[in-house]
């Protein structure tokens, strides 16, 4: 999915949720969104608002994450080692 489309979907998701303040949300990138979601749940993190999208490239995913971290002040999530040759996902919760 193109980065502008993902960014628009993130904005729509946040602005149409119970919690409309970006700093209340977290964003991350991963190769395994379901695995990360399960890890967060095991750590006691509420993932009820979880959603993820496949990005076209690691570069696009990183640019999306950077925008939402720096300009809209979302919270960041640590990433595992990322490989530019694998499918990459942007996730929020």
N, C-alpha and C positions, 0 to 999 in steps of 0.2 A: 504494500500500500504506500502511496506517495506521502512524503512527510507533511505536506500541507493538509492532506485529508486526515491524517492521524491527529495533527494539532487541532484541527476543527472538531474532530470527534471527542478529543479530550476536553476542549472548552465546552462543548455541548453537554457532555457527561457531567462536568462539575457544575455548570450553571443550571442544570435541570435536576440536581440532587437535593437532598435535605441540607447538606453542608455546602454552601456556595462559595466559601472562602478558599482560595487556592492554597494558602499556607496550612490549611487543615488536611490537605491531601499529600500523598507520597507518590513519587514517580521513580521508575527504574527501568533498566534494560537487561535482557537475559536471552539465552538460547532456550531455556526451559521454563516457560511461565507457570505451568501447572506445578512443577517441582518447587519453584520459589513460593508459590501461594501456599502449598502444604507446609513448607518450612516456617513461613510466617505464622500460619495457624498454630503449629506446634509450639511456637514461641509466645503464643497468647495474643497475637496481633489480630484485630478484627479485619477481616477481608470481605465483609458483606458487600462493599461497594467496588470490589475488584473488577477490572476489565483490562484486556490486553489486545494489541494489534500487531500484526507482522509488518515490519518495516522492509523497505526495498534493500537497505544496506546498513551495515554497522555505522557508517558515517552519518546517514540520515537519522538513525536512532539516537546517536550521540548529540546531534544538533537539536533534535526535539527535546531530549532530556535537558540539555543545557539551557534552552529557551525557558522551559517551565521552572527550572531551578533558579535561574538568575533574574528573570524578568517578572515572574508571577509568584516567586518565593515558595514553590512547593518544596516539600521535604524530599531529600534524596535517599536512595537505598543503595547499599554496597552491591557491586556487581562481581560475579565470578570472573575468571579470565575469559575474555571474549575473543572470538575468532571471526575475522571478516569473511570467511568462506562458509560459514554456517548461517542458517536462518536466525534472524534476530527479531525480538519482540520488545515493544514498549508496553509497560504496564503501569496502572495507577490503582490506588485504593485509598 
